[in-house]
Amino acid sequence: MTKAELISAVAEQSGLKKVEAEKAVSAFISSVTAALKKGDKLSLVGFGTFTTAKRAARKGQNPQTGKKISIPAATVPKFKPGKTLKEAVNSKK
């Protein structure tokens, strides 16, 4: 599903116009991004939890050339699905 498809689905399910649904989806994405940039944890009960994790600097190798490279440290976003989401995905319906 693309962002455009998500916006259409939100508009259809909520009864909003597509323009309003796009604003809502964009606001959600920017709010999650802002929270993670600050280092906050965002929990949506039943859906899941968005967090960040520190990834240490490390050495790597370019698979095409075999050349050794340095990969810098980074903060990466993580998502842990909630119980309700896991059950919904695994249901046979």
VMD Tcl script that builds the backbone (N, CA, C; Angstrom):
set m [mol new atoms 279]
animate dup $m
set s [atomselect $m all]
$s set {name element resname resid chain x y z} {
  {N N MET 1 A 0.854 -1.179 0.000}
  {CA C MET 1 A 0.000 0.000 0.000}
  {C C MET 1 A 0.895 1.235 0.000}
  {N N THR 2 A 0.596 2.148 -0.887}
  {CA C THR 2 A 1.336 3.399 -0.964}
  {C C THR 2 A 0.654 4.455 -0.086}
  {N N LYS 3 A 1.307 5.600 0.054}
  {CA C LYS 3 A 0.721 6.682 0.835}
  {C C LYS 3 A -0.606 7.132 0.219}
  {N N ALA 4 A -0.658 7.204 -1.103}
  {CA C ALA 4 A -1.892 7.615 -1.781}
  {C C ALA 4 A -3.011 6.608 -1.515}
  {N N GLU 5 A -2.690 5.335 -1.525}
  {CA C GLU 5 A -3.692 4.309 -1.244}
  {C C GLU 5 A -4.151 4.385 0.210}
  {N N LEU 6 A -3.217 4.677 1.116}
  {CA C LEU 6 A -3.569 4.839 2.528}
  {C C LEU 6 A -4.514 6.024 2.700}
  {N N ILE 7 A -4.223 7.121 2.039}
  {CA C ILE 7 A -5.078 8.310 2.122}
  {C C ILE 7 A -6.482 7.990 1.609}
  {N N SER 8 A -6.572 7.274 0.510}
  {CA C SER 8 A -7.879 6.884 -0.033}
  {C C SER 8 A -8.640 5.994 0.940}
  {N N ALA 9 A -7.930 5.043 1.563}
  {CA C ALA 9 A -8.569 4.138 2.524}
  {C C ALA 9 A -9.054 4.897 3.755}
  {N N VAL 10 A -8.247 5.835 4.258}
  {CA C VAL 10 A -8.644 6.638 5.419}
  {C C VAL 10 A -9.861 7.478 5.070}
  {N N ALA 11 A -9.858 8.076 3.887}
  {CA C ALA 11 A -10.989 8.904 3.457}
  {C C ALA 11 A -12.262 8.065 3.369}
  {N N GLU 12 A -12.150 6.886 2.796}
  {CA C GLU 12 A -13.313 6.016 2.631}
  {C C GLU 12 A -13.864 5.533 3.971}
  {N N GLN 13 A -12.975 5.105 4.855}
  {CA C GLN 13 A -13.421 4.544 6.138}
  {C C GLN 13 A -13.911 5.599 7.118}
  {N N SER 14 A -13.365 6.815 7.025}
  {CA C SER 14 A -13.739 7.848 7.985}
  {C C SER 14 A -14.822 8.789 7.474}
  {N N GLY 15 A -15.079 8.757 6.175}
  {CA C GLY 15 A -16.061 9.670 5.611}
  {C C GLY 15 A -15.498 11.056 5.366}
  {N N LEU 16 A -14.185 11.200 5.459}
  {CA C LEU 16 A -13.541 12.480 5.182}
  {C C LEU 16 A -13.328 12.641 3.687}
  {N N LYS 17 A -13.136 13.881 3.261}
  {CA C LYS 17 A -12.729 14.127 1.887}
  {C C LYS 17 A -11.265 13.738 1.775}
  {N N LYS 18 A -10.819 13.439 0.549}
  {CA C LYS 18 A -9.428 13.013 0.364}
  {C C LYS 18 A -8.435 14.074 0.836}
  {N N VAL 19 A -8.753 15.344 0.624}
  {CA C VAL 19 A -7.872 16.433 1.059}
  {C C VAL 19 A -7.729 16.425 2.581}
  {N N GLU 20 A -8.835 16.219 3.277}
  {CA C GLU 20 A -8.807 16.172 4.744}
  {C C GLU 20 A -8.054 14.934 5.227}
  {N N ALA 21 A -8.281 13.807 4.560}
  {CA C ALA 21 A -7.590 12.574 4.936}
  {C C ALA 21 A -6.090 12.713 4.719}
  {N N GLU 22 A -5.698 13.385 3.637}
  {CA C GLU 22 A -4.270 13.603 3.364}
  {C C GLU 22 A -3.643 14.453 4.465}
  {N N LYS 23 A -4.359 15.485 4.905}
  {CA C LYS 23 A -3.857 16.321 6.009}
  {C C LYS 23 A -3.704 15.495 7.279}
  {N N ALA 24 A -4.667 14.619 7.554}
  {CA C ALA 24 A -4.627 13.789 8.756}
  {C C ALA 24 A -3.451 12.807 8.704}
  {N N VAL 25 A -3.268 12.150 7.572}
  {CA C VAL 25 A -2.169 11.183 7.428}
  {C C VAL 25 A -0.828 11.907 7.521}
  {N N SER 26 A -0.704 13.038 6.851}
  {CA C SER 26 A 0.540 13.809 6.901}
  {C C SER 26 A 0.829 14.309 8.311}
  {N N ALA 27 A -0.207 14.743 9.027}
  {CA C ALA 27 A -0.033 15.200 10.409}
  {C C ALA 27 A 0.425 14.051 11.303}
  {N N PHE 28 A -0.141 12.858 11.099}
  {CA C PHE 28 A 0.272 11.690 11.877}
  {C C PHE 28 A 1.744 11.366 11.620}
  {N N ILE 29 A 2.132 11.344 10.355}
  {CA C ILE 29 A 3.518 11.019 10.008}
  {C C ILE 29 A 4.483 12.053 10.586}
  {N N SER 30 A 4.149 13.330 10.463}
  {CA C SER 30 A 5.046 14.361 10.985}
  {C C SER 30 A 5.098 14.338 12.513}
  {N N SER 31 A 4.001 13.992 13.161}
  {CA C SER 31 A 3.993 13.900 14.626}
  {C C SER 31 A 4.858 12.737 15.111}
  {N N VAL 32 A 4.756 11.602 14.435}
  {CA C VAL 32 A 5.591 10.444 14.788}
  {C C VAL 32 A 7.057 10.785 14.560}
  {N N THR 33 A 7.357 11.406 13.423}
  {CA C THR 33 A 8.735 11.789 13.103}
  {C C THR 33 A 9.294 12.751 14.143}
  {N N ALA 34 A 8.517 13.750 14.521}
  {CA C ALA 34 A 8.971 14.737 15.512}
  {C C ALA 34 A 9.227 14.077 16.865}
  {N N ALA 35 A 8.349 13.179 17.274}
  {CA C ALA 35 A 8.527 12.492 18.558}
  {C C ALA 35 A 9.802 11.649 18.546}
  {N N LEU 36 A 10.034 10.938 17.461}
  {CA C LEU 36 A 11.228 10.093 17.382}
  {C C LEU 36 A 12.501 10.924 17.299}
  {N N LYS 37 A 12.447 12.076 16.621}
  {CA C LYS 37 A 13.607 12.966 16.551}
  {C C LYS 37 A 13.995 13.461 17.936}
  {N N LYS 38 A 12.988 13.701 18.800}
  {CA C LYS 38 A 13.251 14.150 20.169}
  {C C LYS 38 A 13.727 13.006 21.057}
  {N N GLY 39 A 13.612 11.762 20.580}
  {CA C GLY 39 A 14.009 10.611 21.379}
  {C C GLY 39 A 12.870 10.036 22.194}
  {N N ASP 40 A 11.651 10.524 21.948}
  {CA C ASP 40 A 10.484 10.013 22.671}
  {C C ASP 40 A 10.049 8.660 22.129}
  {N N LYS 41 A 9.276 7.957 22.933}
  {CA C LYS 41 A 8.673 6.694 22.537}
  {C C LYS 41 A 7.196 6.967 22.301}
  {N N LEU 42 A 6.639 6.422 21.227}
  {CA C LEU 42 A 5.228 6.633 20.896}
  {C C LEU 42 A 4.524 5.290 20.944}
  {N N SER 43 A 3.577 5.146 21.876}
  {CA C SER 43 A 2.837 3.891 22.019}
  {C C SER 43 A 1.385 4.083 21.617}
  {N N LEU 44 A 0.921 3.227 20.721}
  {CA C LEU 44 A -0.480 3.190 20.327}
  {C C LEU 44 A -0.991 1.832 20.781}
  {N N VAL 45 A -1.717 1.817 21.892}
  {CA C VAL 45 A -2.146 0.570 22.519}
  {C C VAL 45 A -2.899 -0.295 21.506}
  {N N GLY 46 A -2.477 -1.542 21.393}
  {CA C GLY 46 A -3.086 -2.488 20.479}
  {C C GLY 46 A -2.462 -2.466 19.096}
  {N N PHE 47 A -1.884 -1.323 18.703}
  {CA C PHE 47 A -1.271 -1.218 17.377}
  {C C PHE 47 A 0.223 -1.487 17.444}
  {N N GLY 48 A 0.934 -0.721 18.283}
  {CA C GLY 48 A 2.366 -0.944 18.408}
  {C C GLY 48 A 3.083 0.247 19.016}
  {N N THR 49 A 4.412 0.121 19.081}
  {CA C THR 49 A 5.245 1.143 19.699}
  {C C THR 49 A 6.364 1.542 18.750}
  {N N PHE 50 A 6.497 2.854 18.546}
  {CA C PHE 50 A 7.590 3.412 17.758}
  {C C PHE 50 A 8.669 3.880 18.732}
  {N N THR 51 A 9.915 3.469 18.513}
  {CA C THR 51 A 11.044 3.890 19.340}
  {C C THR 51 A 12.243 4.145 18.435}
  {N N THR 52 A 13.333 4.568 19.054}
  {CA C THR 52 A 14.597 4.701 18.334}
  {C C THR 52 A 15.646 3.859 19.042}
  {N N ALA 53 A 16.677 3.507 18.302}
  {CA C ALA 53 A 17.797 2.750 18.862}
  {C C ALA 53 A 19.085 3.320 18.297}
  {N N LYS 54 A 20.127 3.264 19.095}
  {CA C LYS 54 A 21.445 3.718 18.658}
  {C C LYS 54 A 22.150 2.556 17.978}
  {N N ARG 55 A 22.718 2.814 16.827}
  {CA C ARG 55 A 23.512 1.815 16.112}
  {C C ARG 55 A 24.953 2.314 16.116}
  {N N ALA 56 A 25.856 1.526 16.647}
  {CA C ALA 56 A 27.255 1.921 16.776}
  {C C ALA 56 A 27.943 1.972 15.412}
  {N N ALA 57 A 29.020 2.756 15.339}
  {CA C ALA 57 A 29.828 2.790 14.127}
  {C C ALA 57 A 30.469 1.421 13.950}
  {N N ARG 58 A 30.654 1.038 12.693}
  {CA C ARG 58 A 31.237 -0.277 12.440}
  {C C ARG 58 A 31.941 -0.290 11.094}
  {N N LYS 59 A 32.706 -1.322 10.876}
  {CA C LYS 59 A 33.391 -1.516 9.601}
  {C C LYS 59 A 32.529 -2.408 8.732}
  {N N GLY 60 A 32.514 -2.126 7.449}
  {CA C GLY 60 A 31.753 -2.932 6.509}
  {C C GLY 60 A 32.574 -3.193 5.268}
  {N N GLN 61 A 31.964 -3.885 4.314}
  {CA C GLN 61 A 32.645 -4.209 3.070}
  {C C GLN 61 A 31.662 -4.039 1.915}
  {N N ASN 62 A 32.091 -3.320 0.880}
  {CA C ASN 62 A 31.278 -3.157 -0.314}
  {C C ASN 62 A 31.226 -4.509 -1.022}
  {N N PRO 63 A 30.041 -5.094 -1.181}
  {CA C PRO 63 A 29.957 -6.427 -1.773}
  {C C PRO 63 A 30.372 -6.484 -3.248}
  {N N GLN 64 A 30.276 -5.361 -3.956}
  {CA C GLN 64 A 30.643 -5.356 -5.372}
  {C C GLN 64 A 32.155 -5.269 -5.574}
  {N N THR 65 A 32.805 -4.427 -4.756}
  {CA C THR 65 A 34.239 -4.204 -4.961}
  {C C THR 65 A 35.104 -4.904 -3.927}
  {N N GLY 66 A 34.515 -5.268 -2.792}
  {CA C GLY 66 A 35.292 -5.876 -1.718}
  {C C GLY 66 A 36.042 -4.846 -0.888}
  {N N LYS 67 A 35.893 -3.564 -1.214}
  {CA C LYS 67 A 36.602 -2.497 -0.512}
  {C C LYS 67 A 36.026 -2.329 0.895}
  {N N LYS 68 A 36.904 -2.156 1.892}
  {CA C LYS 68 A 36.495 -1.925 3.276}
  {C C LYS 68 A 35.980 -0.495 3.407}
  {N N ILE 69 A 34.873 -0.332 4.139}
  {CA C ILE 69 A 34.305 0.995 4.360}
  {C C ILE 69 A 33.961 1.165 5.836}
  {N N SER 70 A 33.895 2.420 6.263}
  {CA C SER 70 A 33.475 2.736 7.620}
  {C C SER 70 A 32.022 3.173 7.578}
  {N N ILE 71 A 31.192 2.553 8.403}
  {CA C ILE 71 A 29.785 2.900 8.486}
  {C C ILE 71 A 29.609 3.713 9.776}
  {N N PRO 72 A 29.155 4.969 9.658}
  {CA C PRO 72 A 29.059 5.814 10.859}
  {C C PRO 72 A 27.937 5.377 11.806}
  {N N ALA 73 A 28.051 5.833 13.051}
  {CA C ALA 73 A 27.003 5.574 14.041}
  {C C ALA 73 A 25.722 6.269 13.587}
  {N N ALA 74 A 24.583 5.720 13.976}
  {CA C ALA 74 A 23.303 6.294 13.567}
  {C C ALA 74 A 22.233 5.979 14.605}
  {N N THR 75 A 21.201 6.805 14.609}
  {CA C THR 75 A 19.995 6.531 15.382}
  {C C THR 75 A 18.951 6.064 14.382}
  {N N VAL 76 A 18.375 4.894 14.630}
  {CA C VAL 76 A 17.429 4.312 13.673}
  {C C VAL 76 A 16.053 4.135 14.313}
  {N N PRO 77 A 14.981 4.344 13.540}
  {CA C PRO 77 A 13.640 4.118 14.071}
  {C C PRO 77 A 13.327 2.627 14.133}
  {N N LYS 78 A 12.534 2.250 15.135}
  {CA C LYS 78 A 12.114 0.861 15.292}
  {C C LYS 78 A 10.615 0.834 15.552}
  {N N PHE 79 A 9.974 -0.265 15.171}
  {CA C PHE 79 A 8.554 -0.443 15.426}
  {C C PHE 79 A 8.345 -1.841 15.977}
  {N N LYS 80 A 7.642 -1.921 17.100}
  {CA C LYS 80 A 7.289 -3.214 17.679}
  {C C LYS 80 A 5.766 -3.330 17.643}
  {N N PRO 81 A 5.241 -4.277 16.866}
  {CA C PRO 81 A 3.783 -4.400 16.768}
  {C C PRO 81 A 3.158 -4.844 18.089}
  {N N GLY 82 A 1.942 -4.357 18.339}
  {CA C GLY 82 A 1.198 -4.725 19.536}
  {C C GLY 82 A 0.472 -6.046 19.346}
  {N N LYS 83 A -0.034 -6.572 20.438}
  {CA C LYS 83 A -0.707 -7.866 20.438}
  {C C LYS 83 A -1.911 -7.882 19.497}
  {N N THR 84 A -2.737 -6.850 19.551}
  {CA C THR 84 A -3.940 -6.797 18.713}
  {C C THR 84 A -3.578 -6.804 17.232}
  {N N LEU 85 A -2.552 -6.049 16.848}
  {CA C LEU 85 A -2.106 -5.999 15.456}
  {C C LEU 85 A -1.571 -7.373 15.025}
  {N N LYS 86 A -0.780 -7.990 15.866}
  {CA C LYS 86 A -0.230 -9.326 15.546}
  {C C LYS 86 A -1.357 -10.324 15.340}
  {N N GLU 87 A -2.342 -10.296 16.227}
  {CA C GLU 87 A -3.465 -11.235 16.114}
  {C C GLU 87 A -4.276 -10.975 14.855}
  {N N ALA 88 A -4.483 -9.705 14.520}
  {CA C ALA 88 A -5.250 -9.368 13.319}
  {C C ALA 88 A -4.540 -9.839 12.053}
  {N N VAL 89 A -3.231 -9.682 12.014}
  {CA C VAL 89 A -2.445 -10.092 10.845}
  {C C VAL 89 A -2.426 -11.615 10.716}
  {N N ASN 90 A -2.415 -12.307 11.844}
  {CA C ASN 90 A -2.337 -13.759 11.827}
  {C C ASN 90 A -3.694 -14.461 11.769}
  {N N SER 91 A -4.787 -13.697 11.814}
  {CA C SER 91 A -6.105 -14.340 11.740}
  {C C SER 91 A -6.337 -14.844 10.320}
  {N N LYS 92 A -7.125 -15.872 10.176}
  {CA C LYS 92 A -7.332 -16.489 8.864}
  {C C LYS 92 A -8.461 -15.836 8.075}
  {N N LYS 93 A -9.031 -14.767 8.557}
  {CA C LYS 93 A -10.150 -14.105 7.867}
  {C C LYS 93 A -9.665 -13.202 6.785}
}
mol reanalyze $m
mol bondsrecalc $m
mol representation Tube
mol addrep $m
